[in-house]
Amino acid sequence: MELAILLEYGGVLLVLIALEGLLAADNALVLAIMVKHLPEKERKKALFYGLAGAFVFRFGSLFIISFLVDVWQVQAIGALYLLFIAFNHIYRKVIINKGEKDTGRKKEKQNAGFWVTVLKVELADIAFAVDSILAAVALAIVLPDTNLPNIGGLDGGKFLVIFAGGLIGLIIMRYAANFFVRLLQAKPGLEIAAFLIVGWVGVKLSVYTLSHPALAVLPEAFAKSPVWKITFYLVLLLIALGGWFFSKRK
């Protein structure tokens, strides 16, 4: 039984690493564009402050959410937020296709000073932190409980998986972002796939919310049932494979 739990936790961690890698690359691109107008020394300093802010906000978000995770209203808001950012990103990229044009216009008009740029970077970090931690919580929340003590409202094992995913995301943003940027350039469909996965994770959190005893729209056991877990990971795998194989190399 312990081996089965270990494998399930390991599988979720692998999914988190892949998702964090793609999202961290997208985040790193945004931050790079935001500080590009600064002189090189100030640019490096602003990115350093950005990384420090990402660390603080990401783990601050995790500790706050760990105390609120069992509140169904918080689960519902989290699910709606993940669905919104997925739909908004895909809508802009695929339907409107204005992402790069808007970025270019902002870049020309808003050559802000150093501290204003740092403030903008920190505000972006808050959004990235919420995105990352909510997605990680939604993936880990239905994992089986362990013998580790609870941290906030989360089982200790679940907390450690989410913590590890967030830490790996920061490491990728700092050291491996270039690799993932090149991967996204070679396989641009992976960016859409990553946000489709975020939306699908939002669906997973929605199912968990609807299974909450206070709502009981779905049976409480459904969110943790083998049928739903297999369905979730099968669809997730199909999205990832679709993003890989249907990408046109740039």
Helices and strands as residue ranges (DSSP letters): H 2-35, H 40-68, H 72-90, I 91-96, H 99-109, H 114-140, H 156-171, I 172-176, H 177-186, H 189-210, G 222-224, H 226-245
